[in-house]
Amino acid sequence: MGWYYYLEEKLRFPFPAKCISDRAISPIRKGDEIEIVGMASEEECQHEMFVKTRWDRRTLAIPLSQIKAVAPTDKDTKDAIEDWHYWVNQGYEL
């Protein structure tokens, strides 16, 4: 759960984001612009990190690896997301 607590501390919500890849488990599509409103629960993040967004009048958890922060977003938030992307791109797993 180290990643979860690191991200929970570094990410400043809400922040604007853009989808950078399609995922079969998510309705968000590449190019979609969304607002990230929080971390998903610890239970949801046991094997992958998920963040929450508002979608179709409800809150939905989507993979953090599916998004990038866009302006205006603070440096700590951007850096933490890039750290997670680096971890995933290296093939590491939780």
N, C-alpha and C positions, 0 to 999 in steps of 0.2 A: 504494500500500500504506500510505499515511499513516493512513487510518482503521483499518486492521488493527492497526498498532503502537500507535496511540492507545488503542484498545479493550483490547488485550492488556495495556497498562500500567495502565489505570484499573479494569478489571473485577476484582473479588475473588471467586474461586471457592472453594467452591461457593456458590451463592445460590438462594433460592427464587424462582420466577417463576410468572406466570399467563399463559396464552394469551389474547391480546386480539383475534385474528382468525383465521379459517380460511384456509388456503392449499392449493391443489391439490397442491403438492409436499411436503406435510408431513402426517403422521398425527395431529399434535397439533390439537385442536379448541378453539374458543373456550370459555373457562371452565376448561379443564384446568389443574391445578396440577402443576408439575414442578420438578425441581432442575437447575440449569445447572451443569455440571461443568468447562467449559473452552471455549476458542475452537476452532473447526474449523481445519484446516490452512490455510496461506497459499494453497495451490492451490485449495481450496474457496471461498475468499473473494476471488477475482479480480473478480467482478462484483456481489457482494452479501455482506454480513457474515452468517456463520453461527456459532452456538454449539452446544456439544454437551450432550446430555442422555441419561440412561439410559432406554431404551425397549424393552420386551419382551426383557429380559436382554441387550441390546446397547447400544452407544453410537451415537446418531443425531445428525446435524447438522441443525439447524433454523434458519430465518431469524431473525435478531435482531429484525427488524421485527415478528415475530409475537408477541413476549412483552413483558411489563413485569415489573420486579422488584417483589417484595412484601416486607413486613417479615418477619424482620429482615434488611435489606440495607443496607450502608454507603452514605453519601451519594455518594462518588465513582462507585460502580457505578451507582446510580440516575441520576446526572447524565449519565454516559457513554451510557447507554441512551437517555435523553431526547434527547441531542445527535444520536444516530443517527436516532431517529424524526423529529426536526425536519428533518434532511437529506433523508430519504426523502420526507417529506410535502411538502417544497418542490419535489419533482420532480427533484432532482439524481440523477445516476448516477455510478457509478465508472468 
